Amino acid sequence: MSASMSKLFLFSRFSSIQHFQTLPKRAYATCVQTKALVYNEYGDPSKVVKCAEIKVDDLTSQSVRVQMLAAPINPADINTIQGVYPLKPDLPAVGGFEGVGKVVEVGKDVTDIKPGDIVLPAINTLGTWRNELVCSSHHVMSIPHDTPIVTAAGIKVNGCTAYRMLHDYVLLSKGDSIIQNASNSGAGQAVIQIAAALGINSINIIRDRPGIQELKNHLKSLGATLVFTEEEARTEEARKHLQSIPKPKLAFNAVGGKSVINLIKCLQPGSTIVTYGGMSRQPLMIPTASLIFNDIKLAGYWMSRWHEQNKQSPEAQQMIQQLCTWAKQGQLRPPQYSEVSFQDYHLAIERTMEGFTSSKQILRFES
Ligand SMILES: NC(=O)c1ccc[n+]([C@@H]2O[C@H](COP(=O)([O-])OP(=O)(O)OC[C@H]3O[C@@H](n4cnc5c(N)ncnc54)[C@H](OP(=O)(O)O)[C@@H]3O)[C@@H](O)[C@H]2O)c1
């Protein structure tokens, strides 16, 4: 994206949008434009992201034209725009790591993708928040056309993250248990459902809020075995419920800070805690004794690194196929979400940055 983005001619239909470069007059008639959510500098996403018309690259013999259908707004997108994420697209950049699109045209030498294919990004920085894009055919991957669209939009990041964390750290068998915090997040809801599909118990910790029972019921409807608030997880009552299933040997942490203590208290000796997010912005609080006497192991997981290291591997393809099959069968549903149009992108960005919303913001695009 970076090389082509730096050449972009951008202009705006909207008075508030910055003009990166004005097109020469004659080019207006021939140039294909698309609407996109663009940022021209790193900073507060609610200020720096603008809706703009950008030029779509010309189709080459090796490229494909994709009409975007849906794309979520994830915390990693927000952190990238803030400039605090390890991936730093060249500016100006289009937001969005993941999403789902439909191929509308392919270059003459493209053989593995055809018009009508439903595709996910195959690279980390495609810039999915736009109506249309042209990219190398190697930068997208086809998925089964009957995969539900909103679920597909979240497979590449949260679906794959949940899948890998359940497969790559501890050998789990049917009837085993895992425990996680931020269980109502997109990733957390994917963990619940994939664990259920694999016959694994999930113990789920969430933050208390008004309407907590409704949220607990929702997570249970996805297949959660037990759901506790952070406060409940420390009670005798919770301990009794926990005795009804095997002690977990794997924990997923997306919060950090004190929340990790709740996970550690429930684990078997020798268990692994995989940290994949730090939503509290607090360092992990790990009791020293748990490392020395209980042999608790710590690991970190980053989906971008896994995709980078396993591009087009049979393992990656098998994972995507399996996630799409579960999605089609209704075993992997999207997290609770709100669909948002381009006009409402400000609201969607702000809601993603608020806590306690329990709703993934999904951008839907114009065809
Ligand atoms: N390492 C990786 O490869 C990878 C891949 C996917 C996701 N992630 C990370 O996983 C986390 C969840 O991502 P997502 O897309 O699933 O997010 P999401 O759907 O937007 O959900 C955000 C989650 O974070 C919780 N949260 C927000 N602020 C919090 C705070 N101050 N303290 C405690 N919890 C807080 C929310 O709980 P409330 O409802 O209580 O606010 C919610 O459970 C993010 O940190 C993301 O970067 C990492």
The ligand as a MOL file (V3000), in Angstrom:
LIG
                    3D

  0  0  0     0  0            999 V3000
M  V30 BEGIN CTAB
M  V30 COUNTS 48 52 0 0 0
M  V30 BEGIN ATOM
M  V30 1 N -2.1450 -9.6560 19.3250 0
M  V30 2 C -2.9650 -9.8150 18.3080 0
M  V30 3 O -2.6220 -10.3380 17.2670 0
M  V30 4 C -4.3800 -9.3640 18.4600 0
M  V30 5 C -5.3700 -9.7990 17.5660 0
M  V30 6 C -6.6960 -9.4100 17.8130 0
M  V30 7 C -6.9870 -8.5700 18.8730 0
M  V30 8 N -5.9740 -8.1330 19.6710 0 CHG=1
M  V30 9 C -6.2060 -7.2760 20.8350 0
M  V30 10 O -7.2340 -7.8470 21.5880 0
M  V30 11 C -7.9610 -6.8300 22.2430 0
M  V30 12 C -9.4180 -6.9850 21.8880 0
M  V30 13 O -9.5790 -6.7250 20.4800 0
M  V30 14 P -11.0220 -6.8050 19.8380 0
M  V30 15 O -10.9870 -6.4270 18.4130 0
M  V30 16 O -11.5970 -8.0950 20.1800 0 CHG=-1
M  V30 17 O -11.6910 -5.6120 20.6680 0
M  V30 18 P -13.1760 -5.1140 20.8180 0
M  V30 19 O -14.1120 -6.0550 20.1880 0
M  V30 20 O -13.1920 -3.6900 20.4040 0
M  V30 21 O -13.3790 -5.1800 22.3950 0
M  V30 22 C -12.6060 -4.4260 23.2760 0
M  V30 23 C -12.5130 -5.1910 24.5850 0
M  V30 24 O -11.6210 -4.5260 25.4530 0
M  V30 25 C -12.2730 -4.3120 26.7070 0
M  V30 26 N -11.7800 -3.0760 27.2930 0
M  V30 27 C -11.7950 -1.8480 26.7420 0
M  V30 28 N -11.2200 -0.9630 27.5760 0
M  V30 29 C -10.8210 -1.6650 28.6620 0
M  V30 30 C -10.1590 -1.3120 29.8710 0
M  V30 31 N -9.7750 -0.0620 30.1270 0
M  V30 32 N -9.9200 -2.2890 30.7750 0
M  V30 33 C -10.3160 -3.5480 30.5450 0
M  V30 34 N -10.9350 -3.9530 29.4020 0
M  V30 35 C -11.1940 -3.0090 28.4860 0
M  V30 36 C -13.7310 -4.2310 26.3700 0
M  V30 37 O -14.4700 -4.5310 27.5160 0
M  V30 38 P -15.6830 -3.5870 28.0200 0
M  V30 39 O -16.8720 -3.9790 27.2170 0
M  V30 40 O -15.7640 -3.9410 29.4570 0
M  V30 41 O -15.2550 -2.1600 27.7710 0
M  V30 42 C -13.8430 -5.3230 25.3090 0
M  V30 43 O -13.9130 -6.5770 25.9110 0
M  V30 44 C -7.3380 -5.5100 21.7880 0
M  V30 45 O -6.3530 -5.1390 22.7280 0
M  V30 46 C -6.6780 -5.8920 20.4890 0
M  V30 47 O -5.6200 -5.0410 20.1360 0
M  V30 48 C -4.6930 -8.5050 19.4890 0
M  V30 END ATOM
M  V30 BEGIN BOND
M  V30 1 1 1 2
M  V30 2 2 2 3
M  V30 3 1 2 4
M  V30 4 1 4 5
M  V30 5 2 4 48
M  V30 6 2 5 6
M  V30 7 1 6 7
M  V30 8 2 7 8
M  V30 9 1 8 9
M  V30 10 1 8 48
M  V30 11 1 9 10
M  V30 12 1 9 46
M  V30 13 1 10 11
M  V30 14 1 11 12
M  V30 15 1 11 44
M  V30 16 1 12 13
M  V30 17 1 13 14
M  V30 18 2 14 15
M  V30 19 1 14 16
M  V30 20 1 14 17
M  V30 21 1 17 18
M  V30 22 2 18 19
M  V30 23 1 18 20
M  V30 24 1 18 21
M  V30 25 1 21 22
M  V30 26 1 22 23
M  V30 27 1 23 24
M  V30 28 1 23 42
M  V30 29 1 24 25
M  V30 30 1 25 26
M  V30 31 1 25 36
M  V30 32 1 26 27
M  V30 33 1 26 35
M  V30 34 2 27 28
M  V30 35 1 28 29
M  V30 36 1 29 30
M  V30 37 2 29 35
M  V30 38 1 30 31
M  V30 39 2 30 32
M  V30 40 1 32 33
M  V30 41 2 33 34
M  V30 42 1 34 35
M  V30 43 1 36 37
M  V30 44 1 36 42
M  V30 45 1 37 38
M  V30 46 2 38 39
M  V30 47 1 38 40
M  V30 48 1 38 41
M  V30 49 1 42 43
M  V30 50 1 44 45
M  V30 51 1 44 46
M  V30 52 1 46 47
M  V30 END BOND
M  V30 END CTAB
M  END
